[in-house]
Amino acid sequence: MGAEIPRVTLNNGVAMPVLGLGVWQLRDGAEAETAVRWALDAGYRLFDTAKMYGNERSVGRAIRASGIPREDIFVTTKIWPSDFFNPEAAFERSLAKLDLGYIDLYLIHHPVDFIPGFRALRRRVWQLLEKKYESKRTRAIGISNYTIAQIRSVLAEGSIPPAVNQVRFNPFDYKKDLLAFCKTKNIAVESYSPLTRARRLNHPTIRKVAEAHARSSAQVLIRWALQHGTIVIPKSARRERIVENARVFDFELTPGEMVALDSLTHST
Ligand SMILES: NC(=O)c1ccc[n+]([C@@H]2O[C@H](COP(=O)([O-])OP(=O)(O)OC[C@H]3O[C@@H](n4cnc5c(N)ncnc54)[C@H](OP(=O)(O)O)[C@@H]3O)[C@@H](O)[C@H]2O)c1
């Protein structure tokens, strides 16, 4: 059993673990179920799925089978744009597939500015999320891939502010302004693709920092995102990496290392 992962309090008072398992690309069935079980054993309590990932059923099944009290677990799922025309049915389908009684965080997966009439659609979808929150079917609601301008419109048009904005966030995509804006609005930023989808783990700056701490590049990237105050959801299908990715609460990057990593956004 891994050590307890700290939690952050969202703007509605709900506590959310600062580190979780992303499950995109884990195949529905044995692969997803096993990864979730390994993660639970390693101390993970946050799981990030989506209708689009096609593995909500497996995530729910592994959690139920664990016997861990439901209230200790935090499950995020998301509505995909193709369901924007019938968000009620999409929500109910996700809830039924997970079969965990309620959802912890329900996100609009993408703002889709390319769909005709998207503004009115997005407003309607957000209203549905507010309704589900008010009826306690989900403990928090939020957005994903939203820019500052798009967040402003949710805040202006809705009656409940988003608790979370989940965006790609790693040293090669350091969204400094978005992070600062979300902080002023008390919206938590959640980092997806924190490991650069494993594409940049051998970058010399990351390697150097990793060597200085006798840690892996993945652990350094997770620390970087945590030290920026974000919630981090690395994905892995391998037990040893799932364990490794959670061992990030016993070391700290220096301010100089943070600056060096921040500056990778402008490098190639
Ligand atoms: N909201 C959105 O639009 C959106 C978009 C993308 C992702 N997400 C969420 O964010 C989660 C994470 O992002 P991601 O899946 O794009 O990428 P990621 O977590 O940055 O990287 C995952 C990749 O890193 C590898 N990996 C994991 N741990 C490692 C380690 N310790 N050492 C070396 N390689 C390691 C994995 O391989 P193995 O599996 O083989 O270990 C996989 O190839 C997703 O699963 C999903 O939940 C959300």
The ligand as an SDF file (V2000), in Angstrom:
LIG
                    3D

 48 52  0  0  0  0  0  0  0  0999 V2000
   -8.9020   16.4870  -21.2870 N   0  0  0  0  0  0  0  0  0  0  0  0
   -8.2380   16.1200  -22.3580 C   0  0  0  0  0  0  0  0  0  0  0  0
   -8.4970   16.5710  -23.4890 O   0  0  0  0  0  0  0  0  0  0  0  0
   -7.1150   15.1340  -22.1970 C   0  0  0  0  0  0  0  0  0  0  0  0
   -6.2040   14.9230  -23.2560 C   0  0  0  0  0  0  0  0  0  0  0  0
   -5.1510   14.0250  -23.0550 C   0  0  0  0  0  0  0  0  0  0  0  0
   -5.0370   13.3500  -21.8350 C   0  0  0  0  0  0  0  0  0  0  0  0
   -5.9570   13.5500  -20.8420 N   0  0  0  0  0  0  0  0  0  0  0  0
   -5.8490   12.8330  -19.5420 C   0  0  0  0  0  0  0  0  0  0  0  0
   -4.5220   12.9480  -19.0190 O   0  0  0  0  0  0  0  0  0  0  0  0
   -3.9710   11.6580  -18.8180 C   0  0  0  0  0  0  0  0  0  0  0  0
   -2.4490   11.6720  -19.0070 C   0  0  0  0  0  0  0  0  0  0  0  0
   -2.0780   12.2110  -20.2410 O   0  0  0  0  0  0  0  0  0  0  0  0
   -1.5420   11.3120  -21.4690 P   0  0  0  0  0  0  0  0  0  0  0  0
   -2.0870    9.9450  -21.3680 O   0  0  0  0  0  0  0  0  0  0  0  0
   -1.8320   12.1020  -22.7010 O   0  0  0  0  0  0  0  0  0  0  0  0
    0.0220   11.3110  -21.3350 O   0  0  0  0  0  0  0  0  0  0  0  0
    1.1610   11.2650  -20.1980 P   0  0  0  0  0  0  0  0  0  0  0  0
    0.5990   10.8790  -18.8950 O   0  0  0  0  0  0  0  0  0  0  0  0
    1.9300   12.5220  -20.3380 O   0  0  0  0  0  0  0  0  0  0  0  0
    2.1230   10.1160  -20.7520 O   0  0  0  0  0  0  0  0  0  0  0  0
    1.7190    8.7790  -20.8440 C   0  0  0  0  0  0  0  0  0  0  0  0
    2.8670    8.0230  -21.5240 C   0  0  0  0  0  0  0  0  0  0  0  0
    4.0150    8.0280  -20.6700 O   0  0  0  0  0  0  0  0  0  0  0  0
    4.4360    6.6850  -20.4350 C   0  0  0  0  0  0  0  0  0  0  0  0
    4.8780    6.6420  -19.0330 N   0  0  0  0  0  0  0  0  0  0  0  0
    4.1300    6.6930  -17.9110 C   0  0  0  0  0  0  0  0  0  0  0  0
    4.8780    6.6910  -16.8130 N   0  0  0  0  0  0  0  0  0  0  0  0
    6.1580    6.6080  -17.2230 C   0  0  0  0  0  0  0  0  0  0  0  0
    7.3860    6.5390  -16.5350 C   0  0  0  0  0  0  0  0  0  0  0  0
    7.4500    6.5810  -15.2020 N   0  0  0  0  0  0  0  0  0  0  0  0
    8.5210    6.4460  -17.2790 N   0  0  0  0  0  0  0  0  0  0  0  0
    8.4790    6.4170  -18.6400 C   0  0  0  0  0  0  0  0  0  0  0  0
    7.3340    6.4900  -19.3420 N   0  0  0  0  0  0  0  0  0  0  0  0
    6.1750    6.5760  -18.6400 C   0  0  0  0  0  0  0  0  0  0  0  0
    3.2190    5.8210  -20.7110 C   0  0  0  0  0  0  0  0  0  0  0  0
    3.5880    4.5460  -21.1770 O   0  0  0  0  0  0  0  0  0  0  0  0
    3.0660    3.1900  -20.4380 P   0  0  0  0  0  0  0  0  0  0  0  0
    1.5920    3.2650  -20.3290 O   0  0  0  0  0  0  0  0  0  0  0  0
    3.5610    2.1130  -21.3430 O   0  0  0  0  0  0  0  0  0  0  0  0
    3.7610    3.2040  -19.0980 O   0  0  0  0  0  0  0  0  0  0  0  0
    2.5410    6.6000  -21.8450 C   0  0  0  0  0  0  0  0  0  0  0  0
    3.1640    6.3000  -23.0820 O   0  0  0  0  0  0  0  0  0  0  0  0
   -4.7350   10.7930  -19.8410 C   0  0  0  0  0  0  0  0  0  0  0  0
   -4.6150    9.4150  -19.5650 O   0  0  0  0  0  0  0  0  0  0  0  0
   -6.1220   11.3440  -19.6730 C   0  0  0  0  0  0  0  0  0  0  0  0
   -6.7180   10.8360  -18.4960 O   0  0  0  0  0  0  0  0  0  0  0  0
   -6.9710   14.4500  -21.0020 C   0  0  0  0  0  0  0  0  0  0  0  0
  1  2  1  0
  2  3  2  0
  2  4  1  0
  4  5  1  0
  4 48  2  0
  5  6  2  0
  6  7  1  0
  7  8  2  0
  8  9  1  0
  8 48  1  0
  9 10  1  0
  9 46  1  0
 10 11  1  0
 11 12  1  0
 11 44  1  0
 12 13  1  0
 13 14  1  0
 14 15  2  0
 14 16  1  0
 14 17  1  0
 17 18  1  0
 18 19  2  0
 18 20  1  0
 18 21  1  0
 21 22  1  0
 22 23  1  0
 23 24  1  0
 23 42  1  0
 24 25  1  0
 25 26  1  0
 25 36  1  0
 26 27  1  0
 26 35  1  0
 27 28  2  0
 28 29  1  0
 29 30  1  0
 29 35  2  0
 30 31  1  0
 30 32  2  0
 32 33  1  0
 33 34  2  0
 34 35  1  0
 36 37  1  0
 36 42  1  0
 37 38  1  0
 38 39  2  0
 38 40  1  0
 38 41  1  0
 42 43  1  0
 44 45  1  0
 44 46  1  0
 46 47  1  0
M  CHG  2   8   1  16  -1
M  END
$$$$
